[in-house]
Amino acid sequence: MLIHFGVHCSINFVKTKNRVHVSNGRTIKDGEGHWGLSINDITSIGNFAKYISCAVTYKQSALDLMMLYTQEHLAQYHKYVLGVHAEKIVKIEDIGE
């Protein structure tokens, strides 16, 4: 879905070890894992910051800072990154003639 916003990314499931730790007097057990979103190019980071907002305030402020940086960077180097993205080919099938 993020490709519709011009965000080229990958989503991975990261497995965690089954550990138990104490935080603020509460015992917390780690889950089986978590999902991670990796955005790999600066144009996609700018598009993510432009079209998607975060509910958590410190994450939104970090996203706003990234938006300012990407605008500044793209204004300087935009001719080198215009329309560039990479995709991974998983399988090639013969579909006939």
SERO-107422 format. One record per residue (C-alpha): residue in one letter; x negated, y, z; residue number from 1. Coordinates in Angstrom, 1 decimal, decimal comma, always signed. Last residue first. Layout:
<nodes>
node type = A | u = X | v = Y | w = Z | seq = NUM
...
</nodes>
This chain:
<nodes>
node type = E | u = -3,0 | v = -16,1 | w = -26,7 | seq = 97
node type = G | u = -3,2 | v = -18,0 | w = -23,5 | seq = 96
node type = I | u = -3,4 | v = -16,8 | w = -19,9 | seq = 95
node type = D | u = -6,9 | v = -18,1 | w = -19,2 | seq = 94
node type = E | u = -7,6 | v = -17,3 | w = -15,5 | seq = 93
node type = I | u = -10,3 | v = -15,3 | w = -13,9 | seq = 92
node type = K | u = -10,5 | v = -15,4 | w = -10,1 | seq = 91
node type = V | u = -11,7 | v = -13,2 | w = -7,2 | seq = 90
node type = I | u = -12,9 | v = -10,1 | w = -9,0 | seq = 89
node type = K | u = -13,8 | v = -7,5 | w = -6,4 | seq = 88
node type = E | u = -12,9 | v = -3,9 | w = -7,0 | seq = 87
node type = A | u = -15,0 | v = -0,8 | w = -7,0 | seq = 86
node type = H | u = -14,1 | v = +2,9 | w = -7,1 | seq = 85
node type = V | u = -15,1 | v = +6,0 | w = -9,0 | seq = 84
node type = G | u = -12,5 | v = +8,4 | w = -10,3 | seq = 83
node type = L | u = -14,5 | v = +11,6 | w = -9,7 | seq = 82
node type = V | u = -17,5 | v = +10,7 | w = -7,4 | seq = 81
node type = Y | u = -20,4 | v = +12,5 | w = -9,2 | seq = 80
node type = K | u = -18,5 | v = +15,6 | w = -10,3 | seq = 79
node type = H | u = -17,1 | v = +16,1 | w = -6,8 | seq = 78
node type = Y | u = -20,5 | v = +16,7 | w = -5,2 | seq = 77
node type = Q | u = -20,3 | v = +20,1 | w = -3,6 | seq = 76
node type = A | u = -16,5 | v = +20,5 | w = -3,4 | seq = 75
node type = L | u = -16,3 | v = +16,9 | w = -2,4 | seq = 74
node type = H | u = -18,6 | v = +17,4 | w = +0,5 | seq = 73
node type = E | u = -16,8 | v = +20,4 | w = +1,9 | seq = 72
node type = Q | u = -13,4 | v = +18,8 | w = +1,5 | seq = 71
node type = T | u = -14,8 | v = +15,5 | w = +3,0 | seq = 70
node type = Y | u = -16,2 | v = +17,3 | w = +6,0 | seq = 69
node type = L | u = -12,9 | v = +19,2 | w = +6,7 | seq = 68
node type = M | u = -10,9 | v = +16,0 | w = +6,3 | seq = 67
node type = M | u = -13,3 | v = +14,1 | w = +8,6 | seq = 66
node type = L | u = -12,8 | v = +16,8 | w = +11,3 | seq = 65
node type = D | u = -9,0 | v = +16,4 | w = +10,9 | seq = 64
node type = L | u = -9,3 | v = +12,6 | w = +11,3 | seq = 63
node type = A | u = -11,3 | v = +13,1 | w = +14,5 | seq = 62
node type = S | u = -8,5 | v = +15,4 | w = +15,7 | seq = 61
node type = Q | u = -5,9 | v = +12,8 | w = +14,8 | seq = 60
node type = K | u = -7,8 | v = +10,1 | w = +16,6 | seq = 59
node type = Y | u = -8,0 | v = +12,3 | w = +19,7 | seq = 58
node type = T | u = -4,3 | v = +13,0 | w = +19,5 | seq = 57
node type = V | u = -3,0 | v = +9,5 | w = +19,1 | seq = 56
node type = A | u = +0,0 | v = +9,5 | w = +16,7 | seq = 55
node type = C | u = -2,2 | v = +9,5 | w = +13,6 | seq = 54
node type = S | u = -1,5 | v = +11,2 | w = +10,3 | seq = 53
node type = I | u = -1,6 | v = +9,8 | w = +6,7 | seq = 52
node type = Y | u = -1,7 | v = +11,8 | w = +3,4 | seq = 51
node type = K | u = -4,6 | v = +14,2 | w = +3,6 | seq = 50
node type = A | u = -6,8 | v = +12,2 | w = +6,1 | seq = 49
node type = F | u = -6,4 | v = +9,0 | w = +4,0 | seq = 48
node type = N | u = -7,1 | v = +11,0 | w = +0,8 | seq = 47
node type = G | u = -10,3 | v = +12,4 | w = +2,2 | seq = 46
node type = I | u = -11,5 | v = +9,0 | w = +3,5 | seq = 45
node type = S | u = -10,7 | v = +7,6 | w = +0,0 | seq = 44
node type = T | u = -12,9 | v = +10,2 | w = -1,7 | seq = 43
node type = I | u = -15,7 | v = +9,5 | w = +0,8 | seq = 42
node type = D | u = -16,0 | v = +5,9 | w = -0,1 | seq = 41
node type = N | u = -15,8 | v = +2,7 | w = +2,0 | seq = 40
node type = I | u = -12,7 | v = +2,7 | w = +4,1 | seq = 39
node type = S | u = -12,7 | v = -0,3 | w = +6,4 | seq = 38
node type = L | u = -9,5 | v = -1,2 | w = +8,3 | seq = 37
node type = G | u = -9,9 | v = -3,7 | w = +11,1 | seq = 36
node type = W | u = -7,4 | v = -6,2 | w = +12,5 | seq = 35
node type = H | u = -7,8 | v = -7,7 | w = +15,9 | seq = 34
node type = G | u = -8,7 | v = -11,0 | w = +17,5 | seq = 33
node type = E | u = -7,5 | v = -13,9 | w = +19,5 | seq = 32
node type = G | u = -6,6 | v = -11,7 | w = +22,5 | seq = 31
node type = D | u = -8,8 | v = -10,6 | w = +25,3 | seq = 30
node type = K | u = -7,6 | v = -11,2 | w = +28,8 | seq = 29
node type = I | u = -7,2 | v = -8,1 | w = +31,0 | seq = 28
node type = T | u = -7,3 | v = -8,3 | w = +34,8 | seq = 27
node type = R | u = -6,1 | v = -5,1 | w = +36,4 | seq = 26
node type = G | u = -8,0 | v = -3,1 | w = +39,0 | seq = 25
node type = N | u = -8,8 | v = -0,2 | w = +36,7 | seq = 24
node type = S | u = -10,3 | v = -2,6 | w = +34,1 | seq = 23
node type = V | u = -11,2 | v = -6,2 | w = +35,0 | seq = 22
node type = H | u = -12,5 | v = -8,6 | w = +32,3 | seq = 21
node type = V | u = -11,4 | v = -11,9 | w = +30,8 | seq = 20
node type = R | u = -13,0 | v = -13,4 | w = +27,7 | seq = 19
node type = N | u = -11,8 | v = -15,5 | w = +24,8 | seq = 18
node type = K | u = -14,2 | v = -14,5 | w = +22,1 | seq = 17
node type = T | u = -12,9 | v = -12,2 | w = +19,4 | seq = 16
node type = K | u = -12,0 | v = -12,9 | w = +15,8 | seq = 15
node type = V | u = -12,0 | v = -9,9 | w = +13,4 | seq = 14
node type = F | u = -9,2 | v = -9,9 | w = +10,8 | seq = 13
node type = N | u = -10,2 | v = -7,8 | w = +7,8 | seq = 12
node type = I | u = -8,4 | v = -5,1 | w = +5,8 | seq = 11
node type = S | u = -10,3 | v = -3,6 | w = +2,9 | seq = 10
node type = C | u = -10,2 | v = +0,0 | w = +1,5 | seq = 9
node type = H | u = -9,6 | v = +2,1 | w = -1,5 | seq = 8
node type = V | u = -7,3 | v = +5,0 | w = -0,5 | seq = 7
node type = G | u = -5,7 | v = +6,8 | w = -3,5 | seq = 6
node type = F | u = -2,3 | v = +7,2 | w = -1,7 | seq = 5
node type = H | u = -0,8 | v = +4,4 | w = -3,8 | seq = 4
node type = I | u = -3,9 | v = +2,2 | w = -3,0 | seq = 3
node type = L | u = -2,8 | v = +2,4 | w = +0,7 | seq = 2
node type = M | u = +0,0 | v = +0,0 | w = +0,0 | seq = 1
</nodes>
